[in-house]
Amino acid sequence: MSVHQPAPVEGSGAKKPVTVAAIRNAKGKDPLVCLTAYTTPVAQALDEACDLLLVGDSLGMVVYGMESTIPVTLDMMIAHGAAVVRGSKHALVVVDLPFGSYQESPAQAFANAAKILAETGCDAIKLEGGAVMGETINFLTQRGIPVLAHIGLQPQSVNALGGYAARGREAAEAESILADARAVADAGAFAVVVEGVVAPLAARITSTIRVPTIGIGASAECDGQILVTDDMMGMTLGHVPKFVRRYADVGATVKAAAAAYAEDVRARRFPAEEHLYGAKPKIAAG
């Protein structure tokens, strides 16, 4: 059950919390704005601008410096999911099911998804996989757990896929991904993340399925877009994917601030008088 605040009274001026139904009903309307978040302060900063905040297992790489998302644990997702929920009043909060927590069986997926919802207060979970996950998605949605599906390039399957290259360049692979999109939509997913697929295929998927598509490295014709916030804000070290547009260079700002601080400390310019606490004056003897 979500801990988001109840919807305000019409005319109050406050933005209503976004619901799963609102995301589902956004198909073909104004594009959905989605970003990742892993902490309370970042969630607070992004919340007003976004329709959906994803607590992605990308936190393994972005926050913990892992080589992939594979080592991310359920406990990590719960801790960060709860932090983001505490910082969000408007955007729908979705938490990733990490690798190994749902592939074994629908029952395993339900137990772990229910644990995430109960312990974080988030609104929905996300899982990777196409037609092979159809039974699991149906099992979850029939039991009250909203599911955001994820097809195309699937980072949890990078070892099997052989890397992070774009998908759908060959006709057979494109048809398979389209079939995945149909399968997860038919199984009950309220929206589908389409990652790392060629633009014509992403546009075709969007025009084919009845639920919204959320593109990342896909097409501007998707029903929404998502980026890893650290990539978008210039906080990522090393390789940045081609599909990322940097809207700020926060990394450079932080580096410059740290250098200025270090210079002031070493020159004994900080702390200055205005940053110090003075002792209380002694009371004169009567």
N, C-alpha and C positions, 0 to 999 in steps of 0.2 A: 504494500500500500504506500502510495507516495506521501511524503511529508510536506509537499508543496502547499503553500497557503491556498485556502479556498478562493474561488473566483470572486473578484470584487463586484460590488453592485454596479449595474450599468450606469454610465455617466459619471463614475467616480474619478475617471482620468487615469487610474492605474491599469497596467496591462494584465490581462487575464493569463493565468498559467496555461501553457500549451498542453493539450491532451493528445493521446494516441489517436483518437477519432479525428481531431483537427489535422494531424499530420496525414492520416489516410485520406481525408477529404480535400487535401491540398492538390490532388492530382490535376494537372493542367491549369493551375491557377498561378498566383505569384510564386516565384521560386523560393524554396525553403533554404534558410541560412543555417548551416550547421558547422560546428567546430569541435575540436577535442578539448577536454579539460581534465586535469588530474588533481587539482588542489582547490581549496576554498577561495583564496584570493583571486585566482584566475577565473574561476566560475563566476564570482561576483563581478569581475570586469567584463566578462563576455555575455552575461545573462540577458541583459536588455536588448542586445543586438541580434540574438540568436533565437531560432525556433527550436533547435535541438542541440544539446551538449552530449557528446559521446565520451564516456570514460573508456578509451580504447586500450587494448592490450599493447598498443604502441608505447605505452608508458614504460614497458620493459627496456626499450631502446632510448626513449627520450629522457626519462627520469633516472633510470638505473644503469644506463650505459651497456646494456646487453647487446649481443650481436643480432638477435632476432627476438620475435615475440614468444618463441617456444618455451623458455623457462618461466614465464609469468605464472604465478599461482593464483588460486581462487582467493586466498586471504589478501593478497596484494590488491586484487580487483575490488574486494569488499572495502578495504581501508580507503582506497582512493575514491571509490564510488560514494561512500558516506561523506567524504570531505566535499565532493562536488555538490551533492544534494544540499549540504548545509549552506553552500554559497549561491544556490539557484532558487529564485522565486517565480521565474517566468518560463524559461526554456524547459522543454521535455528532457529529462535525463535518462540516457540509455547506457547500460554497462555491458561490456564484452564478457562473454563466457570464454575463459582462457583455454588454450590447447589441452586436450585430454580430459576436460571436465564435462563433455557432452557427447562425444563421438561413440562411446561404447553402446549406449542404448537410450531410448526415449526416457526411461525411468531415471537413469543417471542424470540426464539433462534436466529433467523436472526437479530432482532433488537439489541440484546445484543452482538452478535458476531461482527456485523458491528461496533458497538461502540468501542469494544476492538481494532479491527484492525485500525480504524480511529484515536484513541486517543493514541495508543502505537506505531504504525508502525511495529507491529509484522508480522510474515509471515503466521500464521495459528492459529487455536484454537483447543483445545482438549475438548472432552466431554465424560462422562461415560455412559455406557449402551450398550446393545446388540441389539437384534432384535427389541425391543421396540423403539429404537432410529433410526431405519432404515429410516423411512419417514423423520425425521428431518435432518439426515445426507444428504440424497438426496436433500432435499429442500435447504440446505446451499450450497452444492457443485454445484448445478445447478445455483446458484446465485453468484458464484465466491468466496466463502469462503472455503478455504481448511480445512479439518477436520482430525485430528488425533483421532482415536477411542480408547476406553479403556474398556476392558472386563475382566472377571474373578472376582477377588476381587476388589470391587468398594468402596473406602472409603466413598464416599458420601451416600452410601446405607448401611453403617455399622449397623445402627439401625434395618433395615429390615433383614439384613443377620445374625444378632446376634453375630457379632464379626469379628475378623481379621483372622480367621482360613483359612488354605489353601483350595482351591476349586478344585472340580473335582475328589475327591477320589472315589465317587460312580459313577457307570456307567451312571445312568440317568442324574446326574448333569454334568458329562463330556460331554455327547451328547448335552445337552442344551448349554453349553459354546461353543462347536464346532459350533453349529447352530448360536450362536451369532456372532462368528468370520466370518462365511460365510455371514451373513446378513449385517454386517457393511462394509465388503469389497465390496459386491455387491452394496451397497448404495452409494459408492464413496469415502470412507475414503482412504487417501493416505498411511496410515500405521496404525497398531493396537498395542497399549500397552496391553500386556498380563501379568496381575499381580496375584501373589499368587496362581498359579495353579500347580498341580503336574507335574513333568518334562515330563513324557510320553505324557500327554495331550498337553502341550505347543509345544512339538516336532511335534505332529500330526497336530496341528493347523498350524504350520509353513509350513509343507509340503502340506497342503491342500489349503490355500488361496493364492491368486496371489499377494498380497501386503505384504510388510515387516512386521514382528512381532518384537516388542521391548519388551524384557522380563525384568521383575523385580520380583524376587522370582519365576522364571519359569525355563527355560531350556537354556543351553549353545548353543543349536541348533537354538535358535531364531535368526532372522536376525540382531539383535542389542541388546544392554543392556542399562538400565538406573538405576541409583541409586539417592537417595536424597543426595546431596553433603555433607550436614552436617553430615549425617550418615557415609559416606565414609571417611570424613576428621577427624572423632573423635570429633565432636562438639556437638553431641546429648547427652542430659542428660537422664538418665533412661534407659528404655528397648530399645535395638537395635535388629531389626529383624534378624532371623537366616540367611537370604540370603545376609546380608551385609558383605562385606570384608572391613576392615578398612585399608586404605592406608597411613594414618598419624594419629597422636594424637595431633591435633591442640589445642584441649581443654586443654590438660595438658600443652602445651607450653604457652598458654595464661595465664593460672593460675599461672605458674611459673614466667612469666614476671610481672604479677600484684604484686606478692609477693615480687619480687626483687625491683620493683619500690616503693612499700610501705615501705620497709626496708630503702631504700635510703632517702626517704622523711622524715621519722621519725628520721633518724640519721643526717639530714641536709646535706647529701652528694649530694643531687640534689635539685635545679640546682647548678652545679659547675660553675667555672669561665668562662669556654668556652661556657656556655649556656646563658650568661648574655649580655645585651646591655649596653655599656658604654655611659656616657654623652659626648657631644661634648666639646672639650677644649675651654675655654674662649679666645677670641681674645684680645691680649694685647693692651692696649691703646697706640695710636701713640703719 
